Amino acid sequence: MRYGFLLVALSCVSACGGDSSPVTPTLPAPQITLTGHVSATNGGQVLPGLAVELSGHSAMTDAAGAFSYQMAPATSARLALSGSGIVPRSLMVGVASTRTVAVDAIGVAGFDLNFYRQLVRNTSDAPEKLEPLRRWTRDPHVFIQTTTLVDARTLDMVERTIRDAVAQWTAGRFSVATVEHGPDTREGQAGWLTIRWSSPNDGTCGGAQVGFEGGRIDLSPNATGCVCAGYGIGPNIVRHEVGHAMGFFHTDSRSDVMFKSAVVCDGSISGRELGAAAIAYARPVGNIDPDSDPSGAVTLAAKRVP
């Protein structure tokens, strides 16, 4: 009996191999915590009660505009915000590790989306196609061509106006880095904006490439309807073309600098233009309507407007 019991025991150990091997436990997938705070692009106030979607997870912003997720790490993910108090917002956020992100969305209180679309999307001239956002990403260097067509007083005014207008159109984010004068050009050179003097046959006072780094502004000195206050070109015409060069299109109000034609010799950029421009310069190049950021860097072809 003793030998039989030993034989059975040895047979079981042999046949049930692996019983004595350690069992590797299944570990839970790693998790990260993403905490966010949402505020208004136009005003800075916190935005509570918004729906937040991220990689299949849903949350709501609390009274302080905050939200939080527990999720598996990844390189990046698209975050979407919606709610009655904002223009729907979509952007990419990094989710590789635990972090806190600050997110902004356009508050609808006091905001005119139709006007924003005119200035930023070109709907005043081409309502059938909403343009992606175009803007500069650095301080522009300005090259002003010298010519016998333009007197020194006008050249000085043009330089002063460009310096002021660049800072205003970019909400103080950028300013003119340097100004050079000469007979040649800097067209096509990244970071440069060239001011050229021309005599077009279409009766326009100027034209520009919209939000194109390395682009140009064309001005028509001494042309009928373009001269004012003793200058070969009106200061508001310069502001208008700088507005184009910084990324903006025509609007439908005569009180705006970006109205389709010059109304006054000299004036100021309207408050609604400045407000819309500040929002645009808080968004990346390629942002599309109504407020969705691209997944990566975007390069847009040059687009010229009068």
C-alpha positions in Angstrom: 0.0 0.0 0.0 2.8 2.4 0.8 4.5 1.9 -2.6 1.2 2.3 -4.4 0.5 5.6 -2.8 4.0 6.9 -3.7 3.5 5.9 -7.3 0.2 7.6 -7.6 1.6 10.8 -6.0 4.6 10.9 -8.4 2.3 10.3 -11.4 0.1 13.2 -10.4 3.1 15.6 -10.1 4.3 14.5 -13.5 1.0 14.6 -15.3 -0.1 17.9 -13.8 3.1 19.7 -14.6 3.1 23.5 -13.9 1.3 23.2 -10.5 4.5 24.2 -8.8 5.3 27.1 -11.2 4.6 30.7 -10.0 1.5 32.4 -11.5 2.1 35.9 -13.0 -0.7 38.2 -11.9 -2.4 40.4 -14.5 -1.5 44.1 -13.7 -4.0 46.9 -14.3 -3.3 49.1 -17.3 -1.4 52.3 -16.3 -3.5 55.4 -15.7 -2.8 59.1 -15.9 -4.8 62.0 -14.5 -5.6 64.9 -16.8 -6.9 68.0 -15.0 -8.1 71.0 -16.9 -9.4 74.5 -16.4 -11.6 76.3 -19.0 -11.8 80.0 -19.3 -13.2 82.4 -21.9 -10.8 83.6 -24.7 -12.7 86.8 -24.8 -12.7 88.0 -21.1 -10.9 85.3 -19.1 -13.9 84.3 -16.9 -14.2 80.7 -15.9 -16.7 78.6 -17.9 -18.8 76.2 -15.8 -21.3 73.7 -17.0 -19.6 72.7 -20.2 -19.6 69.2 -21.6 -16.0 67.9 -22.1 -15.3 64.9 -24.3 -11.8 63.3 -24.5 -11.0 59.9 -26.0 -14.4 58.5 -25.3 -14.6 59.9 -21.7 -17.1 62.5 -20.7 -17.1 65.1 -18.0 -18.6 68.5 -17.1 -16.7 71.6 -15.9 -17.5 72.5 -12.3 -18.3 75.9 -10.8 -14.6 76.8 -11.2 -14.5 75.7 -14.8 -12.4 72.6 -13.9 -12.6 69.0 -15.1 -10.6 65.8 -14.5 -10.1 62.5 -16.2 -8.5 59.1 -15.3 -7.3 57.6 -18.5 -4.7 55.4 -20.2 -1.7 57.5 -21.4 -1.2 58.4 -25.1 0.8 60.9 -27.1 -2.1 63.2 -27.6 -5.9 63.3 -27.9 -8.6 65.6 -29.2 -10.6 67.4 -26.5 -14.0 68.9 -27.4 -16.0 71.5 -25.5 -19.6 72.2 -25.9 -22.4 74.1 -24.1 -24.8 77.0 -24.5 -22.3 79.5 -23.2 -19.6 79.0 -25.8 -18.8 78.6 -29.5 -18.1 74.8 -29.8 -14.3 74.3 -29.3 -12.0 71.4 -30.4 -8.2 71.1 -29.8 -5.4 68.7 -29.3 -3.9 68.1 -25.8 -1.0 66.0 -24.7 -1.9 63.0 -22.5 1.4 61.2 -22.1 1.6 61.8 -18.4 -0.4 63.3 -15.5 -0.7 67.0 -16.0 -2.9 70.1 -15.8 -4.0 72.0 -18.9 -5.5 75.4 -19.4 -8.1 75.5 -22.1 -10.0 78.5 -23.5 -13.2 78.8 -25.5 -15.0 81.8 -27.0 -17.8 82.9 -24.7 -21.0 83.8 -26.7 -22.0 86.7 -24.4 -21.3 89.8 -26.4 -19.6 87.9 -29.2 -20.7 88.3 -32.8 -19.8 85.1 -34.7 -21.0 86.5 -38.0 -18.6 89.4 -37.8 -15.8 87.1 -36.7 -16.4 85.0 -39.8 -16.2 88.1 -41.9 -12.9 89.3 -40.5 -11.2 85.8 -40.1 -13.1 83.5 -42.5 -13.6 86.0 -45.5 -17.4 85.5 -45.5 -18.0 89.1 -46.6 -16.4 88.5 -50.0 -16.8 84.8 -50.3 -19.6 83.4 -48.0 -19.5 80.0 -49.8 -16.1 79.2 -48.4 -15.0 79.7 -44.8 -11.2 80.2 -44.8 -8.9 78.5 -42.3 -7.3 81.0 -39.9 -4.2 82.8 -41.3 -1.9 84.7 -39.0 1.7 85.5 -38.2 3.6 83.4 -35.7 6.6 85.7 -35.1 7.6 89.4 -35.0 7.7 90.6 -38.6 10.7 92.3 -40.1 9.5 95.0 -42.5 11.2 96.0 -45.7 10.0 99.3 -47.2 11.0 99.8 -50.8 12.4 103.3 -51.6 11.2 105.0 -54.7 11.1 108.5 -56.3 7.3 108.2 -56.4 7.1 108.6 -52.6 8.3 111.6 -50.5 10.1 111.2 -47.2 7.2 112.4 -45.2 4.9 109.7 -46.6 7.6 107.1 -46.0 7.9 108.1 -42.4 4.1 108.0 -41.9 4.0 104.5 -43.5 6.6 103.2 -41.1 4.9 104.7 -38.0 1.6 103.3 -39.1 2.9 99.8 -39.7 4.6 99.7 -36.3 1.4 100.7 -34.6 -0.9 98.6 -36.7 1.1 95.3 -36.3 0.9 95.6 -32.5 -2.8 96.4 -32.6 -3.8 93.7 -35.1 -2.0 91.0 -33.1 -3.4 92.1 -29.7 0.1 93.0 -28.6 1.4 89.5 -29.2 3.8 90.7 -31.9 5.6 93.9 -32.8 7.8 95.0 -35.7 11.2 93.5 -35.2 13.2 95.7 -37.6 12.5 98.1 -40.5 14.8 98.3 -43.5 14.6 100.5 -46.6 16.0 99.9 -50.0 15.3 99.4 -53.7 15.1 95.6 -53.7 12.7 93.2 -51.9 12.4 90.5 -49.2 9.5 88.7 -50.7 9.5 85.0 -50.1 11.9 85.3 -47.1 10.3 83.9 -44.0 9.7 86.5 -41.3 9.7 89.4 -43.7 6.9 91.7 -44.9 7.8 93.8 -48.0 6.1 97.1 -48.8 6.0 97.8 -52.5 4.9 100.8 -54.5 3.0 100.3 -57.7 0.5 101.9 -60.1 -2.3 99.4 -60.7 -4.8 99.9 -63.5 -7.8 98.7 -61.5 -8.2 101.9 -59.4 -7.3 100.2 -56.1 -5.1 102.0 -53.5 -3.4 98.8 -52.3 -3.4 95.0 -51.9 -1.8 92.4 -49.7 -1.1 88.7 -49.2 -3.2 87.6 -46.2 -1.3 86.4 -43.1 1.6 85.2 -45.2 5.0 85.3 -43.6 7.3 86.4 -46.4 4.5 88.2 -48.2 4.0 91.8 -49.4 1.8 94.8 -49.3 1.3 96.8 -52.5 0.5 100.5 -52.1 -0.5 103.0 -54.9 1.0 106.4 -54.1 -0.5 109.6 -55.5 -3.4 107.7 -57.2 -6.8 109.3 -57.4 -8.7 108.7 -54.1 -5.6 107.4 -52.3 -4.0 110.7 -51.4 -5.0 112.5 -48.2 -3.6 114.9 -45.5 -0.7 115.8 -47.7 0.5 112.1 -47.8 0.9 110.1 -51.0 -1.2 107.4 -49.4 -3.8 107.6 -46.7 -2.9 106.3 -43.2 -6.1 104.3 -43.0 -5.2 102.6 -46.3 -1.9 101.5 -44.7 -3.8 100.2 -41.6 -6.2 98.3 -43.9 -3.4 96.6 -45.8 -1.5 95.7 -42.7 -4.7 94.2 -41.4 -4.7 91.9 -44.5 -1.0 91.2 -44.0 -1.6 90.1 -40.4 -4.4 87.7 -41.5 -7.7 89.5 -41.9 -10.3 90.0 -44.6 -13.0 92.6 -45.4 -16.0 93.6 -43.2 -19.4 95.1 -44.0 -19.3 98.2 -41.8 -18.0 101.6 -42.8 -16.9 102.1 -39.2 -14.3 99.3 -39.6 -10.8 99.8 -41.0 -11.3 96.6 -42.9 -14.4 97.9 -44.7 -14.0 97.1 -48.4 -13.1 100.7 -49.4 -11.4 103.6 -47.6 -13.9 105.8 -45.9 -11.7 108.2 -43.9 -8.2 109.4 -44.4 -7.1 108.6 -40.9 -8.8 106.8 -38.0 -8.6 103.9 -35.6 -9.2 100.2 -35.7 -12.7 99.6 -34.4 -13.3 97.9 -31.0 -15.0 94.9 -32.6 -12.1 94.4 -35.0 -9.6 94.5 -32.1 -11.7 92.0 -30.1 -12.0 89.5 -33.0 -8.3 89.9 -33.9 -7.3 89.1 -30.3 -9.3 85.9 -30.5 -7.7 85.0 -33.8 -4.2 85.5 -32.4 -5.1 83.1 -29.6 -5.6 80.3 -32.1 -3.1 78.4 -34.3 -2.8 78.7 -38.0 -5.3 76.4 -39.7 -8.0 76.7 -37.1 -11.3 76.1 -38.8 -14.9 77.2 -38.3 -16.3 77.5 -35.8 -13.3 76.9 -33.5 -11.5 73.7 -34.2 -7.7 73.5 -34.1 -5.7 71.3 -36.5 -4.0 68.1 -35.3 -0.6 69.5 -36.2 1.3 72.3 -37.9 -0.4 73.8 -41.0 1.1 75.6 -43.9 -1.3 77.7 -46.1 -0.6 78.9 -49.6 -0.4 82.6 -50.2 -3.7 84.4 -50.8 -3.8 88.0 -52.1 -6.7 90.4 -51.7 -7.1 94.1 -52.7 
